[in-house]
Amino acid sequence: MAKAKTAYVCTDCGASYPKWQGQCEACSAWNTLNEIVIEPASSSKGASRHSNWAGMPEQARVTPLGQVKQESETRLSTGIGELDRVLGGGLVSGSVVLVGGDPGIGKSTLLLQAITAMAPQFPGLYVTGEESLSQVAGRAQRLGLGVDGVSALAETCVERILTQAAAAKPRLVVADSIQTLWSELLTAAPGSVSQVRESAAKLVRFAKETGTAVFLVGHVTKEGGIAGPRVLEHMVDAVLYFEGEAGSRFRLLRAFKNRFGAVNELGVFAMGDKGLREVANPSAIFLSGSRVPQPGSAVMVTREGTRPLMVEVQALVDQSPLANPRRVALGLEQNRLAMLLAVLHRHGGVGVFDQDVFVNVVGGIRVQETAADLPVLLAVLSSLRDRPLAEKTVAFGEVGLSGELRPIPNGEERLKEAATHGFRRAIVPKANAPKSGRVGELEVLGVERLSEAMDHAAN
């Protein structure tokens, strides 16, 4: 029997090497190379090559792209509106979706709710490798879910799982979790890089050949990434991450990759005794419950995918006892905060070089767009002067290094969102301000320079 061919793959970037070495040359990470099997031994190679679940040809044929028949994407509603939003409008037949998140965040609960909601029209198979069938049934009963049309399988061997799935012919398969599955073709332990990669590859092939949608639950590392080889994220069609602050009942579902929809879409859920519940008005959870304006607080309109969200940015400026004052940013990029403080000093005439500056985005959301520049500076200025901004004031805009305010995309939609939530005044870049100067009851102040925005915020 011929010996199996192996390689060493970096778990951080996916680069492969013929032999082990301490450092990955592609990403400079240390001790991240793990051995995987590229080609199994000759005795088991044939079984892998000829297995086919849909009666498709054994060999692919070269086809001119213009002659390929384009089939319309069949999207299946999961019965959960926020999950449909993150997926791009629903679950596509034959797609493979990887769902990751911290332990206990609600991954299994969400997928159990989805598979039971879809069961009347689309029968599903829930494969558990971590729990017994009684535990899965007990959770469904505790959450008050109807289980008609849902089958369950407690198995970790991927070949047996696919054999059972081929016989049951479900429209949806949930594998919880991919780190517990193993293949008979490999001798490595379950959860190893080679087993995770081989198991995922077989499930992806099964999904594409049969048109069955597949959800994979993935464990995360202490750094927050999906455990296993990085190539796993390249194999699937969509990668969703569950996020949530410790002690908070709110959960954020974010798409980092989606071949069938927009990335960076955000779904908001609240965890309760009956499972995850959709949050109809996400902006409300990101705004402070205090009705009286507080120093160091500014409200902005950010955009997550296709959805505008009202977000509160808080800043605390305090005298620093250190030679190098601290700059701490939660939910924002720390280097950008340092740059904005330099712009505030150079073009706003306000220096905080002897002050500690702490900036936080309420609700645990991460703002990755430049629209947060102006609200951050207004919040810092408000905390420094111990003077709150005017009530019902919202702001957004990018601040350039020369002190100018640059326009941001979708300004009109952001202003409409602010007007819907009862805000009365908006400080925005002049290019984003409407000619009438108003959006409903919202007065829009268009400014060109940071100094002008500071003057309006002081009034």
N, C-alpha and C positions, 0 to 999 in steps of 0.2 A: 504494500500500500504506500503510495507516494505521500511525502510529508506535506502538511498544510503550509501555505505561504502566509507569512505574517509581516506586519509593519507596525511602526510606532507612531501614534497620532497624538497631536497636542489637543488636550481637552479645552483649551481656551480659544484657539484660532482654527483648529482643524488641519493644520499642516502635518504632513506625513514624512517619515524618515525610514530608511531601510534598517537602521539599528538605533539602539537607545543612546541618548546623550542627555547630559544634565540640563541644558538650556535649549529652549526652542529658538531657532534662528529667526523665525518669522515675527514672533511677538515678544521675544526676549524674556519669556516667563521661565521660571525654574521648576524642575521636577513635575512637569505636566504631561510628559510623554507616557502613554500607556499602550501596551501591545494589543493589537487587534488581528483577527484572521481575515486576510484578503481573499484567499481561495481555500476552501476546505480540502480535506484529504480526498483522494480520487474515489474512494469507495462510496462516499456520500455525496459526491459532486453530481452524479447523475440524478439522484432523487430530487435535488434542489432545482435542477435545470428543467425537468419535465413536469413538475407540479403545476397544474393549471386549474383554476376554479371556474372559468367562464367559457371553456372550449375555444379559446382564441388560438390563432396560428402559433406554432412553436417558434417561428422565426419572423422578425419584423421585416417589412418591406419598405424600400425607399419610395416615397410618394411625392410628386410635385406639390408644392404648398398650395398652388392655385386650385388643385383638384380635391383638396381636403374638404369634406363636408362639415360645415360649421353647425354645431348643435347649440341651441339656446340653453343657457344655464338654468337648470331646474333648482330653484331655491326652496328649501323647506323651512317653514317657520318653526322655531323651537318652542313657541308658546311663551317665551320670555322676551319682551320688547327690548330690554337693554342688551341682552345677549345677541339678538338679531341685529341691533345697531352696530355692535362691535364687529360682528361677522360680515358686515357690509350689506345687510338686508335679509339675511337668512342663511341657512346652512346649504351649501352646494352639494349635490349628489356626487359621490366619489371623492370628496375632499377629505383631507386628514388635518385635524386641528390639534395642536399641542397646547395644553393648559398647564401653566406652572404657578407656583405660589408657595408661601410658607406653610408649614404643617398647621392644620386646624383653621386655615383661612376661609375654607368653604368650597374647595374645588369639587370634592365628591358630592357635596350637597347640591351644588348648582347643576352638575351633570345628571344627578338622579332626578332633580326636578324637571330638567329638560327632556330626558328620555321618557319619563312618565307622561309629560304633557304632549309629546309627539306620538305616543303609543296608539291612540285611536286611529290615526291615519297611517302612521309609519311604525311598524313593529320594531322593537329594539332589543339588543342583547347587551346586558351589563356584565362585563367580565371583571371579577375582582381577584386580585392576587394577594391582597393584604388582609381582607376580612372574610368571614364565613358568610354563607348565604343567609343564615339567621340574623346576622348583624345588619346586612343590607336590607332585608325585609323589615327588621325592627325599626331602622331609620325611616323607611318609607311610611310605615304605620305611624310613627311618632310625628312625622311632618304632615300627616293627613293626605298622602298622595295616593292616587288610584294606580294600581299596578297592572290592570288588564292590558294585555298586549306586550308586556315586558317580560323577557326571559332573563335568567341569571345563570352564570357559570363561574364556579370557583376553580380556576385552573391557571397555571403559570407557564406551561409548555406552549409555545406559540404555534407549533404544528398541530397540536390537539385542539387548540382554540380555533384555528382556521378550518379544521375538519368539521368541528361542531357548527361553526358559523356557515359553512357551505351547505350543511344539511338544513339548518334552521332558516336560512335566507332572510336575515333581518335587513332593514333599510338603514339602521344606525347601530354602530358598535361603540361601546365605551370600554376602554382598557385602563383599569385603575390598579397599579400604575405601570408605566413602561419599564421602570427599574426592577420590577419583580419578575418580568418575563425572561425566558431563556429558550434557546434553540437546541435541538438535539444534535445539530451539526457541529456544535462547538463544545469544548470541554471546560471553558472558563465558567466562573461562578456567576449566578444572576446578579445584575447590577454592574458588572464590569463593562468596560468600554465596548469590547467586541460583542457581548451579548445584547447590550442596548441597541447598538447599531444594527445588528442582524435582525433582531426582533422588530425594530421599527421598519426596516426595509421590507420584511415579509408582509407586515400590515399595510404598508403603503401600496405594495403591489396588489394585494387583495382588494383594497379600496378602488384602485384604478381599473382593475379588470372586471369587477362586479358592479361598480357604481354605488357601493355602500359607503356612506359617510362614517368616518371614524374619529372619535375623540380619544386622545392620549393624555393621561394625567402624568405630569412630570414632577419629580422632586426638585428642590432647589438647593444650591450650595450655600455656605455661610456668607458668600459674597452676593447672593441673590440671583445668580444665574441658574439655568436649567442644568441639573447634574447629568454628567455623561459627556460624550463628545460633542463639540460645537457643530459638527456636521449634522447632528440630529435636527437642528433647527433649519438647516438647508433642505432637508428631505421632505418636510411637511409643507402644507399649503398655507397655514396660518399659525402664528404663535401668539397666545394670549397669556397675560400675566395678571394674577390676582394680587392686589396690594391693599394694605390696611394698617392703620396705626394701632399699636398695642393698646388694648383697653377700649378701643372705639368699636362701635357696632357697624360702622359704615365700611363698605368694601368698594374698591375701584377695580374694574376689569378693563385692561388696556391692551390694544392690539399693537404689537411691535412688528409683525409681518402679516400680510394678507394678500394673497394672489387674486382674490376675488372682490376686493373692496379697498377702502382707504385705510392707511395705517394711522396710528395715533388716535383712533377713535376711543372714546371713553364711555364705559357703562358704570352706573352707580347703583349700589345695592345696600340694603340695610339688613343686618342679621338679626333675626328674631326667633321666638320659640317655634315658629312654623317654617323655618328655613330662611332663605334669602328673598327679600321683597324688593321690588323695583322702587326707586326713588323718583317720583314724578317731577319734582322740582329740585334738581341737584344744586342750583345756585343758592338755595336757602341754607344748605348745610355748610357752605363755605363762607357765609356771612356771619358776622358776630351777632349774638342775641341781644347785645346791649342797644337800647334805643337812644342813648345819649352819646354823641360823638366823643371819642377818646383820643388823646394825643398819641401820635405814632401809628395811626391807622389810616389806610387808604384803600379804596375799593377800585378794582380794575375789571375789565372784561377780557378774559382770555378766550382762546378758541382751541378746542380739542376735537380734531377731525372736522366734522361738519356742525359741531354744536358750540355755540357761544356760552360761556359760563361766567357768572359773577363770582369773583374771588377777592377775599380780603387779604391785604398785605400788611403785616405788622412790623414795626421797627422799634428798637430800644437803643438809645444812644446814652451812654453813661461815661463819667470820668474814669479814665483808665489808670490803674496804679503801675502798669507795665511800661517798659521802655518801648516795646513794640505793641501797640494796641491791637486787640483782637478784631477780626472780621469774620463773623459766622453767618452763613446763609443756609437756611433749610427750605428746600423746595426751589431754590434758585442756584445759578452757577456762581461759585464764590469768586472766581477771577473777574467775572463781570461786575460784581458788587464793588470790588476794589477799583475797577476802572470808572464806574459811575461816581464813586466818591471823589476821585481825582477831577472829574468833569465838574462836579458840584463846587469844588474849591476853585478851580481855574476860571470857570465861566459863570458861577453863581455867587462867588465871593464868600462862601461859607466853608470853613475848614473844620474837619473832624479828626485831624492828625493826632490829637491827644485824647481821643474818645474811643471807647469800645463800641462797636456797632454790631448789633444782632438783628437779623432780618428773617422773618418766618412767614410762610404762606399757610394760612389757616386751612385745616381739614386734611393735611397730609398730601395735598396735590403738588405735583411738580410742574412749574411753569418753565417751558423751554423756548419761549419766543421772546423777541425783543420788545414786545408791547408792554412788558413789565417795567421797562426802564424808568419811565416818568412816575408811575405810582410808587416805586421803590424810593426814589429821591424825595418825593413829596412826603412819604411816611417818615423818612429819616429827618427831614427838615421839621416836620411836626413834632417829633419826639425831642429833637434838640431844643426847640423853642418852647416845648411844653404847651403847645397851642394846637387844638384839634382843627382839622379841616372843617369847612362849612358842612352842615348837615345835608345829606342826600347828594353828595358830590362823588362823581366817578371820573377816572382818568385812565388814559392809555396812550402810548406813543414810544417810539424809539428815540433815544438821545444819542446824537453823534458826538465825536470827540471835540468838535469845534463848538459845541453847545447848541446846535440846531436840533429841531424836532423833525424827525422823518416820519412820513406816513406809513401805515401798516395795512396789510390786506384786510378786506371785509370790514372796513370801518362802519359802513352803514348798518350791517347786521348787528354789530356790537352796540351801536347807539340805540337801535330798536330794542335790544335785549335790556339795556339799562332803563329805557323808558317804560318797558313792561313791568319792571320791578319798582317803579315809583321814584326813581331818581330825578332830581330837578335840575342839576347842573353837571356838565361834562367838560373837562379840560383835555383837549385832544390836539394833535397836529393840525395845522391850518388846512392841509390838503385833504384831511379826512372830515372836515366840517362841511355840512351842507350849506348851500348859498343862502337859504332862509334863516340859518342860525338856530333852527329849532327842529326837534323831532318829537312831535306831539307836545307834551308838557315839559319836555327836556330842553333846557337852554344849553346850546353847544358853543363853547368858547374855543375858537381856533387860534393857536399860537404858533409862532415860528421859532422862538428862542426859549431856552430853559429859564432865563431871567423873567420873561413874560409869564410863564407858567407859575413861577414862584410868587410873582405879584398877585396873580389871580387867586392863588391858594391862600394868601395872607388876608384877602378881603372876605 
